[in-house]
Amino acid sequence: MPVIRQLDEAAVNRIAAGEVVERPASAVKELVENALDAGARRVVVDYADGGKTLIRVTDDGCGMTAADLPLALARHATSKIDGSDLLNIHSFGFRGEALPSLGAVGRLTITSRVAGGEAAMIAVAGGRMEPVRPAALSRGTVVELRDLFYATPARLKFLRTDRAEAQAIGEVLRRLAMAEPFVSFRLNDVSGGGEGRVMFRADAQTGDLFDALHGRLAGVIGAEFAENALRIELEREGLHLTGYAALPTYSRGSSVAQFLFVNGRPVMDRMLYGALRAAYFDFLSRDRHPAAVLYLTCDPQLVDVNVHPAKSEVRFRDPAMARGLIVSGLRQALEGAGHRASTTVADATIGAMRPEFAAPRVYQMDRPSLGARQAAYQFQAPLSVAPGFAEAPSARVEPVAVEAEVLPLGAARAQVHENYIIAQTTTGIVIVDQHAAHERLVYERLKAQMAEKGIAAQALLIPEIVELSQGDAARLMDMAEDLARAGLVVEPFGGGAIAVRETPAILGVVDAKGMIHDILDELADLGDSQSVQVRIEAVLSRMACHGSIRSGRQMRAEEMNALLREMEATPHSGQCNHGRPTYVELRLADIERLFGRT
């Protein structure tokens, strides 16, 4: 029979190390979190060969005494909790596993000094601890880890290239830098010896919390995110949500720009990421991802962080409350943004229009006065259309009396290619996609109507029969009651056919068959796990597409201006239902640069 035996301490530590330290980035995370728990205001991380041969973390925290050093290397020894309440946790670390785990699989040296005391050092290699001895250090703690996994060589085979491991270390430090904007961070690659190269630096921010966060995020994620991010702040029943979320038109092809923190701790929580995705459901297609940095703060009793040894997962006492807070906070911020679109839209447009060659700089006099410009324009205007030339059929220009000076989206001046409205503002021009803009406006009207009293329906004189497969017909009839609330009344008509008897009145005459097929496509994309409200909004989005101004329709000046005014008054009108921009704003200075007039 197999014999039950007690594993020795070295084996136990190596097993524990496998849970806590998966790669060099895991070691950096644990050591930097210890530094932050010690009250450090400055943290420097050095690594060599992707962290495989050297990781050194230097901080200016409170330090440890010579008597504390051996205890710090004992398993489950910590100064952060007393063990009486595992839910009342106010620090990054609390399990007392990181340092002994690192000492079990690598060569670990800790040098530390408390204020008013003497510096001391202790070393441990492969779980074997050396005695404490005096050292030289001005303040704080220096933890040096060499030859990670030398004691467990099989683990080395699972590590990736030096470059990949270095990137993972950088990502860990960036997340912690976002969690602590008032702390300075620096990351150095010292491969090959010497002082090495600075790979990342974030200086301590000043001011209030939001100013500090804004400055830190601009440095870590980029100035573009900071320019296009909306401030988030909402509190509900003990949960406090703060942070910044980007406009829908500043979206990404993956979720790499999503960062979530719970009580200051970076987390990778599936429920919270799902809430972030749901908040942007109305504004992004399914292949685009929002960018956001969100901080959820609450009483530690309301969240359990002792779910996984890496502490990257959390469990809320009321997960529905946390999810609802994120959705509500983000939607309020997006609604407050009005018709605003991200600055990157204009930047991308300018980039696409800029010639590949460098135009010579042209020096010009100051801009002439308004009267001088008008006189010059009048003089330059052609008396008549030259022989052999006809006016461009795709451009409609009509005089308008609207003053652009007081209007955010300006006054309509022309329609080109029967789809794009050109408007003049005080600082440049705006180009509007009439179909995309009107689609968003119709969608917002449909949502408002349904929220108030349901969407009014109009009966068809002759019901339209739509042939479907048995499965599609069943899926549609399962939602028949919800569709009726949205103004679309359908009934079974035998076999796989359904009869469309009423359509939303706000849409006017619509292609009922095309709408039904579009709705089925949308429901198939959503899958079965989405809420009823999300499904209804998806249906409304498809309906709005059928009821909006089509591309190719000529519009009168008053119609174009009415569309611009409604966009200014309607939240979320800066992007269509799929997250694409509905307009592009070009500053006069940018336009002049295209022509070398700067």
C-alpha positions in Angstrom: 0.0 0.0 0.0 1.2 3.6 -0.6 2.7 5.2 2.5 1.4 8.5 3.8 4.4 10.7 4.8 4.9 14.3 5.9 6.7 16.3 3.3 9.8 18.2 4.6 9.8 22.0 4.8 11.9 22.4 1.7 9.4 20.5 -0.5 6.5 22.4 1.1 8.1 25.7 0.3 8.8 24.7 -3.3 5.2 23.6 -3.8 4.0 27.0 -2.3 6.5 28.8 -4.6 4.8 27.2 -7.6 1.5 28.9 -6.6 2.9 32.3 -5.7 5.8 32.7 -8.2 5.0 31.6 -11.7 7.6 33.8 -13.5 10.0 36.7 -12.8 7.1 39.2 -13.1 5.3 37.4 -10.2 8.4 37.9 -8.1 8.5 41.6 -9.0 4.9 42.0 -8.1 5.3 40.5 -4.7 8.4 42.5 -3.8 7.1 45.8 -5.0 3.8 45.2 -3.1 5.9 44.6 0.0 7.7 47.9 -0.6 4.4 49.7 -0.9 3.0 48.1 2.2 6.1 49.4 4.0 5.1 52.9 3.1 7.7 53.5 0.3 7.5 56.7 -1.6 10.2 55.7 -4.1 10.6 52.2 -5.6 13.4 51.2 -8.0 13.4 47.8 -9.8 16.5 46.5 -11.6 16.5 43.2 -13.6 18.8 41.3 -15.8 18.1 38.8 -18.5 14.3 39.2 -18.2 14.6 38.7 -14.4 16.0 35.2 -14.7 19.4 36.0 -13.3 18.7 39.2 -11.3 15.7 41.0 -9.7 16.5 43.8 -7.3 13.9 46.0 -5.6 15.0 49.1 -3.6 12.6 51.2 -1.5 12.7 53.9 1.1 10.0 52.3 3.3 10.1 51.7 7.0 12.6 48.8 6.8 13.1 45.8 9.2 15.3 45.2 12.2 17.9 42.5 12.4 15.6 40.5 14.6 12.8 40.7 12.1 14.8 39.4 9.1 14.8 35.6 10.0 11.1 35.8 10.8 10.3 37.5 7.5 11.6 34.4 5.7 9.4 32.1 7.8 6.3 30.8 6.1 3.0 32.5 7.1 4.9 35.2 9.1 3.6 38.7 8.4 3.2 42.1 10.0 0.1 43.0 8.0 -2.6 41.0 9.8 -2.9 39.3 13.2 -4.9 36.4 11.8 -8.1 37.2 13.7 -10.0 38.6 10.7 -9.1 37.5 7.2 -11.6 39.9 5.7 -10.3 43.1 7.3 -7.3 43.5 5.0 -5.9 46.9 4.2 -2.6 45.9 2.6 -1.4 44.3 -0.6 0.2 41.3 1.1 -1.1 39.3 4.1 -0.3 35.6 3.5 3.4 35.7 4.5 4.3 33.4 1.6 6.2 35.6 -0.9 9.7 35.9 0.7 10.0 32.2 1.8 8.8 31.1 -1.6 11.4 33.2 -3.4 14.1 31.9 -1.0 13.0 28.3 -1.7 13.6 28.6 -5.5 16.3 31.2 -5.9 19.2 33.0 -4.1 17.6 35.7 -2.0 19.3 38.5 -0.1 17.5 41.1 2.1 19.3 44.2 3.4 17.2 46.5 5.6 17.4 49.4 8.1 14.8 51.0 10.3 15.0 54.7 11.2 17.4 55.2 14.1 18.7 51.6 13.9 21.6 49.7 12.3 21.4 48.0 8.8 21.4 44.2 8.7 21.4 41.6 6.0 20.2 38.0 5.6 20.6 35.5 2.8 18.8 32.3 1.8 19.5 30.0 -1.1 17.4 27.0 -2.1 15.6 27.2 1.3 18.9 27.3 3.3 19.1 30.3 5.5 22.4 32.0 6.6 22.8 34.0 9.8 22.1 37.7 10.0 25.1 39.9 9.6 25.7 43.7 9.7 25.4 45.7 6.4 25.6 49.2 5.0 22.4 51.0 4.0 21.1 54.5 4.5 17.4 53.7 4.8 14.6 51.3 3.6 15.1 47.9 2.1 16.9 46.2 -0.7 15.7 42.8 -1.8 18.0 41.0 -4.4 16.9 37.8 -6.0 19.4 36.0 -8.2 19.1 32.8 -10.3 15.4 32.4 -10.0 14.3 28.7 -10.1 17.9 27.5 -9.9 16.6 25.1 -7.2 13.8 23.9 -9.4 15.4 23.7 -12.9 12.3 22.1 -14.4 10.5 25.4 -13.9 13.1 27.2 -16.0 11.9 25.4 -19.1 8.5 27.0 -18.8 9.9 30.5 -18.9 9.6 32.5 -22.1 12.3 34.6 -23.9 14.1 37.3 -22.0 12.2 39.9 -24.0 8.8 38.4 -23.2 9.7 38.1 -19.5 10.9 41.7 -19.4 7.7 42.9 -21.0 5.7 41.1 -18.3 7.8 42.8 -15.6 7.1 46.2 -17.2 3.4 45.5 -17.3 3.3 44.5 -13.6 5.1 47.7 -12.6 2.8 49.9 -14.8 -0.3 48.5 -13.1 1.2 49.1 -9.7 2.2 52.6 -10.8 -1.4 53.3 -11.7 -2.5 52.0 -8.3 -0.2 54.4 -6.5 0.0 57.8 -8.3 1.8 59.5 -5.3 4.8 57.0 -5.4 7.8 57.3 -7.8 8.7 54.2 -9.8 11.7 53.3 -12.0 12.5 50.2 -13.9 16.0 49.5 -15.1 17.4 46.8 -17.4 20.9 46.1 -16.1 21.6 43.1 -18.3 25.4 43.1 -19.1 26.2 45.1 -15.9 26.5 48.8 -15.3 23.6 51.2 -14.5 21.6 49.8 -17.5 18.8 51.4 -19.4 15.7 53.0 -17.9 12.8 51.0 -19.3 10.0 52.8 -17.4 9.8 55.8 -15.1 6.9 57.4 -13.3 7.5 60.4 -11.0 5.3 61.0 -8.0 2.2 63.1 -8.8 0.9 66.0 -6.7 -2.5 67.6 -6.3 -5.8 66.0 -5.5 -6.5 62.4 -6.3 -8.1 63.0 -9.7 -5.3 65.4 -10.8 -2.7 62.8 -9.7 -4.5 60.0 -11.4 -4.8 62.0 -14.6 -1.1 62.8 -14.7 -0.1 59.3 -13.8 -2.3 57.8 -16.5 -1.1 60.2 -19.1 2.5 59.0 -18.3 1.7 55.3 -18.2 -1.0 54.8 -20.8 -0.3 57.8 -23.0 -1.4 61.4 -23.5 -4.0 60.4 -26.0 -5.9 58.4 -23.4 -5.8 61.3 -20.9 -7.1 63.7 -23.6 -10.0 61.4 -24.4 -10.9 60.1 -21.0 -14.0 61.0 -19.0 -13.8 61.4 -15.2 -15.8 58.7 -13.3 -17.0 59.2 -9.7 -20.0 57.5 -8.2 -20.9 56.1 -4.8 -23.6 53.7 -3.8 -24.2 51.7 -0.6 -20.6 51.6 0.6 -19.1 51.1 -2.8 -17.1 54.1 -4.3 -16.1 54.1 -8.0 -13.5 56.5 -9.4 -11.2 56.6 -12.4 -11.2 57.5 -16.1 -12.9 55.9 -19.1 -12.3 56.8 -22.7 -14.8 58.0 -25.2 -16.2 55.1 -27.4 -14.5 56.5 -30.5 -11.2 55.9 -28.6 -11.6 52.2 -28.6 -9.1 49.3 -29.1 -8.9 46.1 -31.0 -8.3 44.1 -27.8 -8.8 44.6 -24.0 -5.2 45.7 -23.4 -6.2 49.2 -22.3 -8.5 48.0 -19.5 -7.2 48.2 -15.9 -9.3 47.5 -12.8 -8.4 48.0 -9.1 -10.2 47.0 -6.0 -9.1 48.8 -2.8 -6.0 49.8 -4.7 -5.1 46.2 -5.7 -4.8 45.4 -9.5 -7.2 42.6 -10.2 -8.2 40.5 -13.2 -11.8 39.8 -12.3 -14.1 38.4 -15.0 -17.3 39.9 -13.5 -15.8 43.4 -13.4 -14.6 43.2 -17.0 -18.0 42.0 -18.0 -19.6 45.1 -16.4 -17.1 47.3 -18.2 -18.1 45.6 -21.5 -21.8 45.9 -20.7 -21.5 49.7 -20.0 -20.2 50.2 -23.6 -22.6 47.8 -25.2 -24.6 50.6 -26.8 -21.6 52.2 -28.4 -19.1 49.6 -29.7 -19.3 46.7 -32.1 -18.3 43.4 -30.7 -14.8 43.5 -32.3 -13.9 46.7 -30.4 -13.0 47.1 -26.8 -13.3 50.1 -24.4 -10.3 51.7 -22.7 -10.7 52.5 -19.0 -8.9 52.6 -15.7 -11.4 52.1 -12.8 -10.8 52.1 -9.0 -13.4 50.4 -6.9 -13.1 51.2 -3.2 -15.1 49.7 -0.3 -15.0 48.4 3.2 -12.7 45.3 3.2 -15.5 43.4 4.8 -17.5 43.7 1.6 -14.8 41.9 -0.6 -12.8 38.8 -0.2 -9.3 39.0 -1.6 -8.2 35.6 -0.2 -9.4 33.7 -3.2 -6.2 32.9 -5.0 -2.5 32.9 -3.8 -1.6 35.5 -6.4 -4.5 37.7 -5.1 -5.5 38.7 -8.6 -9.1 37.6 -8.1 -11.7 38.9 -5.7 -15.1 37.9 -4.6 -17.7 40.6 -3.6 -20.4 40.0 -1.0 -22.9 41.6 -3.4 -21.5 41.2 -6.9 -24.6 42.6 -8.5 -24.1 45.9 -6.7 -20.5 46.1 -7.8 -21.5 45.3 -11.4 -24.4 47.8 -11.4 -22.2 50.6 -10.0 -19.7 50.2 -12.8 -22.4 50.2 -15.5 -24.2 53.2 -14.0 -21.0 55.2 -13.4 -19.7 54.7 -17.0 -23.1 55.4 -18.6 -23.5 58.6 -16.7 -20.1 59.8 -17.8 -20.7 58.8 -21.4 -24.1 60.6 -21.4 -22.4 63.7 -19.9 -19.9 63.8 -22.8 -22.8 64.8 -25.2 -21.8 64.8 -28.8 -18.1 64.8 -28.1 -15.8 62.5 -30.2 -12.2 61.6 -29.5 -9.4 63.8 -30.7 -7.8 60.8 -32.3 -10.5 60.9 -35.0 -9.2 64.2 -36.3 -5.6 63.2 -35.9 -6.2 60.1 -37.9 -7.9 62.1 -40.6 -5.1 64.6 -40.8 -2.6 61.8 -41.0 -4.5 60.2 -43.9 -4.6 63.5 -45.8 -1.0 64.5 -45.1 1.2 64.2 -48.2 4.1 61.7 -48.0 6.7 64.3 -49.0 7.7 67.2 -46.7 6.3 70.4 -48.1 8.6 73.4 -47.8 7.8 75.8 -45.0 6.0 79.0 -46.3 6.2 82.1 -44.1 3.2 84.3 -44.3 2.0 87.6 -42.9 -0.6 87.6 -40.1 -4.1 86.6 -41.0 -6.0 89.4 -42.7 -9.1 90.9 -41.1 -12.6 89.6 -41.8 -13.4 92.6 -44.1 -10.2 92.2 -46.1 -10.9 88.4 -46.5 -14.5 89.1 -47.7 -13.4 91.7 -50.2 -10.7 89.3 -51.5 -13.2 86.4 -51.8 -15.6 88.6 -53.7 -12.9 89.7 -56.1 -11.8 86.1 -56.6 -15.3 84.7 -57.2 -15.9 83.6 -60.8 -18.4 85.7 -62.8 -19.9 82.6 -64.4 -19.2 79.0 -65.1 -16.4 78.8 -67.7 -17.3 77.2 -71.0 -16.8 73.4 -71.1 -17.1 73.2 -67.3 -20.2 72.2 -65.3 -20.9 72.6 -61.6 -20.0 69.5 -59.6 -23.1 67.4 -59.3 -22.1 65.8 -56.0 -21.8 69.1 -54.0 -24.8 71.0 -52.9 -24.1 74.5 -51.6 -26.8 76.7 -50.2 -26.6 80.0 -48.5 -27.6 79.7 -44.8 -28.2 82.4 -42.2 -27.0 80.3 -39.3 -24.1 81.9 -37.3 -21.4 79.4 -36.8 -19.9 81.4 -33.9 -22.3 80.1 -31.2 -22.7 76.5 -32.4 -20.4 73.6 -31.4 -21.0 71.8 -34.7 -21.2 75.0 -36.7 -23.4 75.9 -39.6 -24.0 73.6 -42.6 -22.4 75.0 -45.8 -22.6 72.0 -48.2 -23.5 68.4 -48.8 -21.0 66.3 -50.8 -21.6 62.9 -52.4 -25.1 63.0 -51.0 -23.8 61.6 -47.7 -21.4 64.1 -46.0 -22.4 67.4 -44.5 -19.7 70.1 -44.4 -20.2 72.6 -41.6 -18.2 75.7 -40.7 -17.2 76.4 -37.1 -15.3 79.3 -35.6 -12.2 77.2 -35.4 -12.4 75.1 -38.5 -14.8 72.7 -40.3 -16.8 69.6 -39.3 -17.6 66.7 -41.7 -20.7 64.7 -40.7 -21.7 61.3 -41.9 -25.4 61.9 -42.2 -26.5 58.3 -42.1 -24.4 57.3 -39.1 -25.4 60.5 -37.2 -29.1 60.1 -37.9 -28.9 56.4 -37.0 -27.7 57.3 -33.5 -30.3 60.0 -33.1 -33.1 57.6 -34.1 -31.8 55.0 -31.7 -31.7 57.4 -28.8 -35.2 58.5 -29.5 -36.4 54.9 -29.6 -34.8 54.2 -26.2 -36.3 57.3 -24.7 -39.8 56.5 -26.0 -39.6 52.9 -24.7 -38.4 54.1 -21.3 -41.3 56.5 -21.0 -44.4 54.6 -22.3 -43.3 52.0 -24.8 -42.8 52.6 -28.5 -45.9 53.5 -30.5 -46.7 51.0 -33.3 -48.4 51.5 -36.6 -50.5 48.6 -38.1 -49.6 47.4 -41.6 -52.5 47.5 -44.0 -51.5 44.1 -45.2 -49.3 42.0 -42.8 -46.0 41.0 -44.3 -45.2 37.3 -44.3 -41.5 36.4 -43.7 -40.3 32.9 -44.3 -37.8 31.7 -41.7 -36.3 28.4 -40.6 -38.0 26.7 -37.7 -35.2 27.6 -35.3 -35.2 31.3 -36.3 -38.9 31.5 -36.0 -38.9 29.9 -32.6 -36.1 32.3 -31.4 -38.0 35.3 -32.7 -41.3 34.2 -31.1 -39.6 33.7 -27.7 -39.0 37.4 -27.8 -42.4 38.4 -29.2 -43.5 40.1 -26.0 -40.3 42.2 -25.8 -40.5 43.0 -29.5 -44.1 44.3 -29.0 -42.8 46.7 -26.3 -40.4 48.0 -29.0 -43.3 48.5 -31.4 -42.7 45.4 -33.5 -45.7 43.0 -33.4 -45.1 39.5 -34.9 -47.2 36.4 -34.9 -46.6 32.8 -36.0 -48.0 32.0 -39.5 -47.5 28.3 -39.7 -44.4 26.3 -40.3 -41.3 28.6 -40.1 -43.2 31.6 -41.3 -44.1 34.7 -39.2 -46.4 37.6 -39.9 -45.3 41.1 -39.2 -48.5 43.0 -38.2 -47.1 46.3 -36.7 -43.9 48.2 -37.0 -42.6 51.2 -34.9 -44.3 54.3 -36.0 -41.2 56.5 -35.6 -39.5 54.6 -38.4 -42.2 55.3 -41.0 -42.2 52.9 -44.0 -39.6 50.1 -43.4 -38.5 46.9 -45.1 -40.0 44.5 -42.5 -38.4 41.4 -44.0 -34.9 43.0 -43.9 -35.5 44.2 -40.4 -36.5 40.7 -39.2 -33.4 39.2 -40.7 -31.2 41.9 -39.2 -32.7 41.3 -35.7 -32.1 37.6 -36.0 -28.5 38.2 -36.9 -28.1 40.5 -33.9 -29.7 38.0 -31.5 -27.5 35.2 -32.8 -24.4 37.3 -32.2 -25.5 38.1 -28.6 -25.9 34.5 -27.7 -28.2 33.3 -24.9 -26.4 34.7 -21.8 -27.3 38.4 -22.3 -30.0 40.1 -20.3 -33.4 41.0 -21.8 -32.6 44.7 -21.7 -29.4 44.2 -23.8 -31.4 42.1 -26.3 -34.1 44.8 -26.6 -31.5 47.5 -27.1 -29.8 45.4 -29.8 -33.2 45.2 -31.6 -33.7 49.0 -31.3 -30.2 49.5 -32.7 -31.1 47.5 -35.8 -34.4 49.3 -36.1 -32.7 52.6 -36.0 -30.5 51.6 -38.9 -33.7 51.0 -41.0 -35.3 54.3 -40.0 -32.4 56.7 -40.5 -31.5 59.0 -43.4 -29.9 56.8 -46.1 -26.7 57.6 -47.9 -27.4 59.2 -51.3 -30.3 61.3 -50.2 -30.0 65.0 -50.9 -30.7 67.3 -48.0 -31.8 70.9 -47.9 -29.8 73.5 -45.8 -32.5 73.6 -43.1 -32.5 69.8 -42.9 -28.7 69.7 -42.5 -28.7 72.4 -39.8 -31.6 70.6 -38.0 -29.5 67.4 -37.9 -26.5 69.3 -36.5 -28.6 71.0 -33.8 -30.2 67.6 -32.8 -26.7 66.1 -32.6 -25.6 68.8 -30.2 -28.6 68.2 -27.9 -28.4 64.3 -28.0 -26.0 62.4 -25.7 -23.7 59.9 -27.4 -24.2 61.4 -30.9 -20.5 61.6 -31.4 -20.4 57.9 -32.4 -22.8 55.6 -34.3 -24.3 52.5 -32.8 -21.1 50.6 -33.7 -18.6 52.9 -32.1 -17.5 54.7 -35.3 -17.4 58.5 -35.3 -20.3 60.3 -36.7 -18.3 63.5 -37.5 -14.7 64.6 -37.9 -13.6 68.1 -36.7 -10.6 69.7 -38.5 -9.0 72.7 -36.9 -8.1 75.5 -39.2 -4.5 75.3 -38.1 -4.4 71.6 -39.1 -5.9 72.4 -42.5 -3.3 75.1 -43.0 -0.5 72.7 -42.1 -1.7 70.4 -44.9 -1.1 73.2 -47.4 2.2 74.3 -45.9 0.8 77.6 -44.6 2.4 77.3 -41.1 
